[in-house]
Amino acid sequence: MSLLDRLLGARVAQPVVVTVVGPDSDVLGQTPEKLYETQPALRAVVSFLATNIAQLPVKVYRMGADGGRDRVRDDTVALTLRRPAPGVTTYELMERTVTDLKLHGRAIWYVHVSAETESGWAIEHVPAAWATAKTDDGRAVTRYVVKSPVTQREVTIPAAECVTFGYYDPTSPASAPSPVAALKDVLSEQVSAWRFRNQVWERGGRIASYLYRPLGAAWGEGAYDRFMKSWSAYSSNRGGAAGKTPLLEDGMELRQTQFNAREAEWVEATQLSRQDVAAVYHVNPSLVWHSDTQTYASARDNARALYADTLGPDLKMITDKLDAELLPLLGAPAGEYVEIDIQAKLAGSFEEQATILTQAVGGPWMTAAEARQRVNLPFLEGTDVILQPLNMTTSDVGYDVDELAATPATKCGCCGHKDAEPTRLKGAPETADALELAKVIRKFYRRQSKAVLSKIDNPKMRAKADDGDWPAWWEADRWDRELADDLEPVLVRQATRRAKRTLRQLGIDADAYDVDRTRNYLRAMAEGKARAANNVTYRELQAALDGDVDEDAERSTPRGVFEIAETDRADTQGASWSTAVAGWGAMEAVRQGAPGRRATKTWVVTSGNPRPEHAAMDGETVPMGEEFSNGAQYPGDQTLTPDQSCGCQCQVDITVY
């Protein structure tokens, strides 16, 4: 027997009707929906959450036997969710659902057969404020009594025909708590404060001040009535002299009471109530209200965190409910499920997506026809094919092995021997590698900006140092050391992963790779990249301070320099540096694991806008131990100048014979 059976008795016991209600969430006689109408902080947060969930597309998929999934667009579930009820869109249904959840802790859908919809089913949102839940045994809700506050009519609907979303109430398994209840004291204070403030503004007496008249001063005949009439004209909202400076009688003084707007701390109390409301709903306040300390980078990170952390639990709860309750009601086949698509919100800008996807596939990933569609140009014959660089084929390396072996420049440097089955390897990073490095770099720039900007704001530290090397606000050695310390473990980790993967591709035990042999080189790589990155930051900061940047440019201020660093530069450097590390790791694996085998390396351009000198090298192949024509062992080599390597996303491909 379950614990609930032991506590509440057997299910076959004499039914006892229990009305299930949540905790009292009224505030000074105002219901949650009334507070939603009148309290700006509550409305701002609740509507922010509701609209951000409602705008996400609700999609239906079917799992295939091979593990793949197909989008379903025309079955009962998809059609019902696309148009839930006559005159109701999916957006409206989701917005009302989330609003009820946030105000009442419960949201109800009534699902029934309908001849007025394309699918033959309808989903009606039942306002939580209209519904009273009923249970016969205290365990679960069996029915809802829905009463219209306008007509006072009641309709009872079975809970089995409803999909109910609700939060957990520790006081009763069958009820749902209103989040507004947790804000009762905060909102009560706000309601009282605004009532009092309105009274102060509406009444001519102005409680925040009073008139002082010396003791014993006598009023002349009619003087009192004359003064009160005059004072009313000055102090009343609708007085003829309202807003003008009053003329007081002899000896009178207008004195301020201690209880004024500043002492009452209305602004501070309002700010505190905003934070409390946001905290109850797990929302970062800066997402809803502007903050003076917010930067473009922090705003972008907060927006991404919104869908991952703030809305994630609600989205999971809603989709689980739809899969568990709605789909069986609609007779969905096995393997079908609902997903609320948040990828469009988490994917970043089009430029960021394009960069990551290009790295992932190693080349162009859109046809010219698809690009023309994006800019609303007509279709042209022959544009529906993905273009492919001449140095790339569907093989791993991108050049014909027989032609490579027949060309003297591509034979082994020692004997020109050609093996029948070469192994082709790509020195390209995983997408996760670029994102991992970008995250580390972004975190460093954020830490660096706080320290540097606080010093730049101090006029005494703006001048050059006595030795003429660095200004007092720039600690070059410190920043080079700190960024190198941040980068080193990541570079070691990524190089090791790439090297071991390369060894496995060669059929060699990955444990043969000795990571200790690489640490000194990778430390030097980290120091070189840290020094180059910080030099760029310093030059841009100094240019902004000297006024050498167009005032309309984002880099025209020191703060703007760091905002660009935290966003664009961090992403570009993450992609570029992870590519260099992957190429070097693959080469090091061949050097360590296959020292007796002949190998060549090829310079491969992967971006759509390479440097002219790199474009000229595209497809250049040399023996593993030799340098490319620009003097580098691999793209991103430390021997290249910043002008030759910064932002470079070329990669090295390796052929082992």
N, C-alpha and C positions, 0 to 999 in steps of 0.2 A: 504494500500500500504506500502510495506517495505521501510526502509530507503534507501537501495540501489536502489530500483525502483524510489524513489523520486529523488535520486542524479543522476542516470544514464539514467533515462527514462524507458519507458515500454519495455518489452522484445520483443515486436513485432515491435519495431522501426526499421528504416533502418539500416542494419548491418554495423558496422564500425569495421574494422579489427585493432586490437591493439596488437602489439607484446609485450608480457610480458617478461621482463628480470629482474633479480635481480640487486641489487646495484653493482656498479663497484668494483670488487674485485681484479683487476690487481694491482700488486705492481712493480713499476718501469718497466712497460711493461711486467711483467711476470704473466701469468695466474695462477689460483689456482692449476691446475694440474702440471704446471712447478715448482711452489713453492714446491709442494709435492715431486717432484723429487730432488730438490736441497737443501731444508732447513731441516736440521736434526731434529730440535725440532718439526716442524709441522708434518713431516713424522712419527716421533716416537709416537706422541700422536694419530694421526689419525689411523695409522696402529695398534696401541695397542687397540684402541676401536673397530676397524673393526674386527680384528682377535678374540677378546674376545667374541664378539657377534656371529661371524660366527661359533665358535666351539660349541655353544649351540644347542642341538637337537631341531628340530621343529616337534612337535607332533600334531596329529589330534585326537580329542575326540568327542564322541557323548553322550549327556546328556540323561539318562534314565528317565522313568516315575517315578521311585522311588527316584529320586534325585542323584542316582549313576552315574558314568560315565564309559564308555568303550573306550579303545584305538582302534582307527580305523587305519588299516594298508593297506587295499587293495581296497579302493574306489578311485574315481577320484581325490579328493583333496590330499589324502595321497600319491598316486602314482605320482602325478604331482610335489608335493613338494620334494619327494624323488629324482626324476631325472627331474629337471625343463626343460632341453632342451638337445638335443644330445651333448654329450661331456662336459656337465656342471653339477657340483654337487651342492647340497644345500649349502655347505660351500662356494663355489666360488660365488654363487648368493648372499648370505648374505654379504660376504666380500665386493663385488663390490657395493652393495646397501648402506651399511653403509659408505664406503669411499666417495661415491658421496654425501651422506647427509652431511658429515662433511666438504667437500670441496666446494660444490655448494649449500647446503641447500635444495637440491631436488634430488630424485632418482625415476626412472621410470621403471616399468615392462610392457612389451607388452605381453598380454595374447591372444593366438590365437590357433585355431585348428591345429593339426599337426599329420601327419601319421607316423612320425618318432619316436614317444614316445609311451611307453606302455599305458599311460593313454589316449592318443588321444589329449592331450593338451600340449602346450609348454609355458614356461615363459622365455622371453628374456629380459635381462637387456639392457636398452638403455643408453649409456653413456650420462650423463647430459651435458657434454661439447659439444656434437653433436646435442643436441635437442634445438629447439627454440619453446617456448610455444606461442600459438595464442589464442586470445579470441575475440568474436564478440561484446561483450557488456561490457567488463571490469569486469564482475563478476567472471566468471569461465573459465578455459581453455577448449577449445572445440577440439583442435587438436595439434599435435606436428609435426613440420617439422624437420626431422632428416637428417643431412648432413654429409657425410663422409669427413674428412679432407684429406683423401688419394685420393679418386676418384672424389671428389667434386659432387657426385650424391646426390640427395635429394629424400626422401620418406616421404609422409604425412600419419600419422596414427591417427585415431580418439581417443580422450581422453577417450571415453566410453569403449574402449577396453584396457585401461591401468589402472594399479594400481600405483598411484603416492604418494610418501611419501615426505613430505615437512615441513619445519619450517614456522612459521608465520612471515610475513613481514608487519609491521605496515604502510608502505607507499602504499601498494597495496594488496587488498584481494586475487588477483589471482597469485601473484608472490611469490617467495621464496628467502630469503636472504642468502647469503653465509657467514658462520661464519668467513671465511678468511678476509672478509671486516673489521671486528672489529680488526683485527691484522695488518691492513695495515701499520700503523706507526711503529709498532714493527718490522715487517718483512722488511720494507724498511730500517730501521736502520741496521738490520743484513745483508741484501744484500749489502748495501754500505760499511759496516765494513769489510765484507769478501773480497769485491772487492779491497778495499784499502790495506788490509793486504797482499793479493796476489801480489799486485803491489809492496809493500815494499820488499817482499821476492824475487820477480822475477827480480827486477831492481838492478843493481850493486851499485847504488848510496846510497842506504840505507837512506831514508829520516830521519830516527830516529837519524842520526849522520852526522857530516860534518867535513871536514879537515880545520884546521886553519893554515894560513901561515903568518908570520910577515910582516907587511907593509914595503915595500921598499926592501924586499929580492929579489934578481935577479936570474933569471934562466941562467945557463950556456948554451953554444951552445948544442942543442939537449937534454938538461936536462928535459925540460917539456915533450917531447914525450916519453923519456925513463921512466920517473916517471909514466905517465898515463898508459903506457903499463904494467908496474910492478903492479900498483894499480888495473888495470883491472884483472890481474891474481889472485890477492888476493880477490877481492870483488865480482867478477862475480860468478854466480852459477856454471858455467862450466869452470871457470878459472883453470889454472894448479896448482896454489897455494891456491885454495879456502880452507878456514878453517884454514890456517896457520896464524901466527902472522906477520903483515906487517912491513916492515922496512921503516920508514918515513925519508924524507929529513931533513937536519939540520933546527931546529926551528919549524918544523911542529908539530901540535897537533891534535889528533882525539877527537872531542868534541861531547858530547851527546846533542841532542835537548830536550826540555821539552816534546815533543810529542813522547813518547816511548810506548812500549807495556804496561808497568805498568800504565802510566798516561792515556793511551787510555782506560784502564779498559776493555780489551776485554773479560777476563774471567768473570768479574762481569756482563758485558752486556749480555753475552751468558746465564749466570744463570738467569738473569732477563727475558730474552726472553723466556726461558723455562717455567718459572713460569707464564708469561702472556699467553702463548699458552695453558698451562694446565688449567689456570683459565677460559679461554673462552670455553673450552670443558668440564668444570666441573670435572676435573681429579685431584686427589691428586698427586703432582709431585713425591712424593717418590714411587709411584707405577711404574713409568716409569724410573726414575733415582735414583740411589743409594744415600742414605743420611747417613752421619756419625752418626747421632743421632738415626737411625732406629734400632730397636731391633726385635728379632724374634716375640715377642708378638704383637708389633705394625704392623709389616708386615702382620701377619695373620689377624689382625683386619681390616687393610686397604684392604686386598684382599676380605674379606667378604663384606665390605662396597661398594666395586666396583660394585657388582651386585645388591645391594639393592638401592644405591643412585645414582651412576654415570650412570650406564647402565639401571637402572629401567625405567626412562621416555622414553628412546628410545625403549626399549622392549615393553612397553605398547603401544606406538604409532604404532609400526610395527604390533603387534597382532591385535589391533583395526582395522587397515587398511585392514588386511587380512580377518578378519571376516566380515567387512562391504562391501568390494569391490571384493576381490578375490573369496570368497566362492560363492557369487551370480553369478559371471561370469562362474564358473565351475559347476553350478547347484547343489550345496551341499544341502542335505536334512535339514529340520528344526532340531534344537538341536545340530548341528555339529559346532565345533569351533576349532580354532588353538591355541596352547599354546607353547611358547618357554620355555623349561624346564631349570630352573636355580637351581633346588633343589640340583643337584649333586655338584654345586659350593658352595652352602651355608651350606651344611650338615656337613662340617668339616671332620676330618680324620675318617678312618674306626673305630679306637679305640673309638673315641668320639661317633660315631653313635651307636656302639655296646653297650656302657654303657647306653646311653639314652634309646635305644630300650629295653634293658633287664629290666630297671626300669619300663618302660611303660607296658610291658606285664607280669612282675613278674616272669619270668623264661626263659628257652631257647626258641629262636625264629627261629633257623635254624635247619634243619635236618643234620645228618652226611653226607648224600649224597651231600647236597648243599655245605657243608664245603669242601668236597673232590673235588668238581668241581672247587672251588676257587684255589686250589693248584694243579690242573691238574692231579688228581688221578682217576683211573677207578671206575665205579659204583660197589658197593657190595650189594648183596641182603640183605634186612632188614635194610638198612641205610636210607630209605626215610620216616622215622617216627620221629617226634619231641619227644625227650626224655623228661620225666616229673619226677621231684623229687617225692619221695614217700609221702612227706608231703603235696603235692599239687594235687588238683583235679580241675574239672571245677567249683566247688563251690567257694565261696569267701574266705573260711578259709583254706581248704585243709585237713580236717580230718573228719571222719564219726562221726556225732553227737551222735548216739546211742552208739558207742564204747567209745566215750569220756565220756558220762554220766555213763557208766557201770564201768569205771575205777576210783577207789577211788581218785587218784591224780588229776582227772579232774573234780570232783564234787565240788559243792559250799563249800567253806571253813567252813561255819557255820553249814549247815544241810544236805548237799548232795542232795538237792532237784533237780529234773530234770523236766524242762518244755518241752512241746511237740514241740514247734516251736521256737527254738533259733534264734537270729538275728546275722548274721556273718558280721563282719566289717574288712576292711583292713586298717592298719595304714600306707599306702604307699603314697608318695607325687605325685603330678602331675609333668609331665615333665617340665612344665613351672616354677614350684617352684625351681627345681634344677638349671635351667638356670638363674632365677632371682637372686638367692643367688650367683651363680658363677660370675655374672656380678658385683655385689656389692663387692665381694672379690677381683676380678681382678682390679677394679678401685682403691681399697685401696692399693693393692700391687704396682700399677703403681705410685700412689702418694708417697708411702713410699720409693720406689726405688730412686726417684729423690732426696729426702732429704738425704737418707742414703748414696747413692753413692757419692754425692758431698762432704760429710764429710770424707768418706773413702779415697777419692782422696787427702785429705789433710794429709800429713805425721804426722803433730802435733797431729792429733786426732786418730791415729791408736793404740796408747798405751792404756793399761788398766787404768781405773780411780784409784785415790789414794786409795779409799776404797776397790778396788779389785772386785767390783760387776759387773760393766758394763764398756765397753770402752766409750770414749767420743763420739764416733759416733753413739751409740745406746741409744735411749731414751725409755727404756722399758715401763715406766708408760704411756708415751704419746701414744705409739703405741697400747698398750692394751686398753686404754680409747677410742682412735679414732675408732679402729675396732669394739669395743663393741657398740659404738654409731651408727656406720653404720649398724650393724647387728640387733640391738634391734627392730627397727620398722618393719623390714622384718620378723623376727621371730614371732613377735606378730601378724602380718597380716596373715602369713601362718598358724600359730596355730589356729587362729580364724576361718579362712576359713575351715580348716579340721574339727574343732570341730562342727561348725554349720552344715556342711554336715553330720557329724555323727549323730547329733541330728535329722535331717530330716529323715535319714535312720531308726532311732528308732521310728519315728512317733511323735516326740516331737518338739514343737515350737522352732525354732532356736534362737529366741530372748531371750530364757531362759538362754542362755549362758552369763555369766558375765566375760567380758574380763579383767576388773579391778582386779579380783582375781588372774589373771595369770601374771601380769606385773612384780612383784618382782622376780618370779621364772624365767621368760624368760630373765630378765635383768641378773640374775646370770648365766643363760645358755650362754648368749652372752659374758659375761666377761670370763667365763671359756674357751669357744672356741677361743676367741681372744687371751687369754694368751697362750693356747696350740699352736696355729698357729704361733704366734710371737716367741715363744721359738724355734720352728723348724727352722724358718727363721734365727734367731740369730745363732743357732748352725751351720747351713750350711754356713753362712757368715764367721764365725770364722774359720771353717775348711778350707774354701777356702783361707783365708788370711794366715793361718798357713802352707799352702801347704800340708794339710793332704788328699787331694783329687787327684786322678789320673788326670794328666794334660790334658788327652784326654777327660775327662768327661765334660758334660755340666756345672756341678756345680763347676768346678775348679776355676772359677772367681766369684767375687761378682755380676757382671752384669749377668753372666750365672745363678746364684742362683735366681735372680729376674725374669729372663726370664722363668725359669721353674715354678716359683711361679705364674706368670701371666697366664700361660697356663695349664699345667698338674695339679698342686696343686689346683688352683682355681676351675677347673672343678670337681676334685675329692672331694674337700671339699663341693662344692655346692650340689653334689649328696648325700654325707654322711650326712651333717647337715640338709638338707631338709627332709631326711628320718627320722632322729631323731625327728625333730619338728612335722612331721605328726603323728608319733606314739604317742608322748606325747599329741598332741592335741586331738587325738581320745580317749585316756584314760581319759583326763580331761573332755571331753564331757560326758562320761559315769558317771564319779564321780559327775559332777554337775547336769546332767539332769536325771539320773536314779539311785539315791543313794540307793534305796531300792531293786533294782534288782540284781540278782546274775550274775557274769561275770567272765570269764577266759581270759587269754591272752596267746598267743603262739609265741615263737621265731621262725622266718622263715628266712632261708638263701636264698638270691636272687642272689648273685653273683656266678660266676663260679669258683672263687679261694678264698674261705673264709679262715679265720684263723682256724687252727685245732680245737681250743677250741670252736669256734662258730659252726663249722661243726658238732661237737659232740652234740651241743645243738639244732640242727635243729629239729623242731617239739616239743620241750619241752613246756609243758603247765602247768601253775600254776594259782591259784586264782588271781583276779585282784589286790588285795592289797599286795600280797607277791612278794618277789624278785625271780629272776631266779637264777639258780645254780651258776652263776658267780657274784652274789651280785647286779646286776643291775635291775632296775625297767623296763627298755626298752632298746633296742639297741641305743647306743650313749648316754646313761645316764652319767651325770657328775661324778658319783661315779667311773666310769671306768678310768683307767690310759690311757694316750695317746697311749701307745702300744696296749691297748685292744680296743680302739675306733677309732683311726685315720683311715680314709678311709673306715670304716665299713659301709656297705650298707644293713645289715640285717634289717628286719622290724618286727613289732609286729602286729599280727592279734588278734582280739577280738571277743569273742562269748558272747552275752548277752542273758540270759535265762528268 
